[in-house]
Amino acid sequence: MANLSKSNVPQFSVDVYQNAYLPEGGREVNAIVTVTATGGGTVGSAVTAPRTYAPGRGPSAAVAIMVDCSGSMDYPPTKMRNARDATAAAVDTLRDGVHFAVIGGTHVATEVYPGGGRLAVADATTRAQAKQALRKLGAGGGTAIGTWLRLADRLLASADADIRHGILLTDGRNEHESAADLRATLDACAGRFTCDARGVGTDWEVKEVTGVASALLGTADIVADPAALAADFTQMMETAMGKEVADVALRVWTPVGTAIRFVKQVAPTVEDLTGRRTEAGPRAGDYPTGSWGDESRDYHLCVEVPAAGVGQEMLAARVSLVVPQPDGTARSLGTPGLVRAVWTDDMTASTSISPQVAHYTGQAELAHAIQQGLDLRKAGDFDGATAKLGRAVQLASASGNADTAKLLAKVVDVVDAATGTVRLKAKVAEADEMTLETRSTKTVRVKK
């Protein structure tokens, strides 16, 4: 990774929300860790315009756009046209000086632009050339997503860039390579670049698209109507252009005698990071968080501490943000947050649950309940599906997650949200079911 000067790295702050009090002999400590990055580039959105940079200013970046060109992209023919237009819109959003390539994906991966195993550098000329090359894209062939990702990885690795990012669009199932091959590719690419994945239409597999985004620390979504692709691609690229620092890790140090039960991102989406730990010296481990611009995310940390008596107190964990340096060391970003454990005989203190912990425990359960409910529905277990989706409705209602509540209401008839009493709808549009599944991990922030 290229060296980062301090001027182009956002300022990171870490805030810890927890109830530190445990009953005598209590061993489980839960905390919500809010990480906020400010003062770098801004992430593009309706309320925050992306920061613009003069050529050569801002972090160096490389982007690979992978467009599905399999035969199914011709049904209807407007789908391929919409994909070309969306890719052109994304190319227009690249800031000057960014390295980029466009890849056509079928059962093999093809360099559409610039070709020759290299990346182009964005300016008025190369953007125009790329859009010209896009006009030749046609549909035909199968789908092997792993081959697209491996080509993207090779191209992105050729640039000395701080930020490496992919955008992947597919409309079908990954039928021309095995699940094991795709998993091996994701394992090989993890930590080398981040990737946003989109499924267009309703003939693709949700778990494949979300699996790509999860492994490569990007976002996943459905674009049910191909006409909406251009707006989605523009926003994705604006967000990518707003990233200022890559390879940020959440470093968790714990004292002797403690064990980490789990580390999960819980906002803006639920993502379990526990199994992605890499050791970082005595008693410390790093959990990958990907690239950051101006934004805030929440993490749930659960630590098991040794049992202790009333009046005793200990530091249960220290949480900081680090970024790797070219010499193999890591640089700290901001001041660490501290997670504490205090043993008390005050029952009121030791039994109260932090509002932040309670909220995000519910959001994680909500995501799990939706996924279980939809799986049971597909398997024909309608009673089980009704129970799980009813619980999801109850959790969405209680936590104020209005977006998820609306998606659930397209799959079940809600009799009583407060008690989770629902009936499965007899007919559900495929796009509605896929949207609920794809967005099931999106959470609502706790009201601080």
C-alpha positions, 0 to 999 in steps of 0.5 A: 500500500502507498504511504499516506501523508497525514494531510489526506487521512481523516481524523478518527474518533472512537466512542464507547457505549456500554454498561460497565457494571457486572454482578459478582462473578459476571463474565460477559462485557458488551460494548458498542464502539462508534467510529467516526471519520471526519475531515477527509473526503466526503462520501457522495449522497443527496445531502453531501456532495462529493469533494472534488480534487484537482488532478494529483490531489487527494488519495490515489485510486484505482477502479475496475468496473465489471459488467455482466455481458452474459447471454441473459443480459439481452432479455430484455434488450434494454437491460444491456443498454441500461448497463452500458449507460450506467457504466458510462455514468460511472466513468463520468464520475471518476475524478481526473487522475484515477486509474480505471478499467472496464471489464466485460464478464461472461464465462471468461473475463474480457478487457473492454477498456483500455486493454493490454493488461493495464489501466487508463488514467481518467481525463476527458480523453480517456473517459470519451474513449471508454464510453466509445468502447462501451458501445461495442458491448454485446450479450452472449456467453455464460457467467463465471464471476470469479474470473471477473474478480481475478482480472480486476485484481490483476489490473488493480494491483498494477497501479500504485494506488492508495484506494483500490475498488471494484464495482460488479454488476450481474443479472444471473446465477454464477453457473459456469464455475463452482461455488468452491472456485468463487470462494477461493477467488474471494479468499484470494482477493480479500484485503486486496481491493473492496468491491460493491456488487449489484444484482439487476433484474430478478434472475440472480442469486442473492447469496452470491451477490451479498457474498461477494460484497461481504468478502470484499467489504463492499455494499450489495443491493438489488436494482430490480428495474434496469432503468435505475442502474445509472443513478445507482452506479453514479452514487456508488462511484461518488462514494468510492471517489470519497474514500480517503484511506484504505485497509483500516483495521479495528485493533482490539487489545485484551488483557490476559485471561480475557477472550473475545466472543465476537466483533461485529459491524452493526451499522450501517449494516450487520457484518460479523468480523469475528472470523477475519481476525489477524494477530497483531502482537501480544493480546491484540488482533486486527479486524478489517473494515475496508476503506473510509471517507467522511462517515460513521460506523458502529461495532458490537464487541463482546468480551469474556473476562475472568470472574471477580468480586464486588469492588474490583475493576478492570480494563476489558479491552482497548479499541483503536484504528490502525492503517498498515504502512509500507514498512510492515508497521501500522499507524494509529488513527486517533485515540483508542476507546476503552471498554471497562468491567466493574463488579458491583452488588448494586442489582439495578446497576448490574442488570441494566442493559446499555440502550446502544447494546440492546438496540444493536442486539435487536438489529442483528436478530432482525437480520437473522430472523429475516434470512431464516424466515425467507429460507424457511419459506423457500423450503415450504415450512410456512409455519416456521417462516411465519414465526420468524418473519413475525419476529422480524416485524416485531423487531423492526417496529420496536427499533424504528427500522421503517425501511425494513418494516416496509419491505417486510410488509410486501412479504407478509400481511401485518396483523399486529406489529407490536406482537409480531402477528403476521400472515404470509402473503399468498403471492409475493413479487420475486423482486420484493422477496429479493429486495428484503433478502438483499437489504436484510442486514441494513440497520437503523442507527441508535438514537443517541 
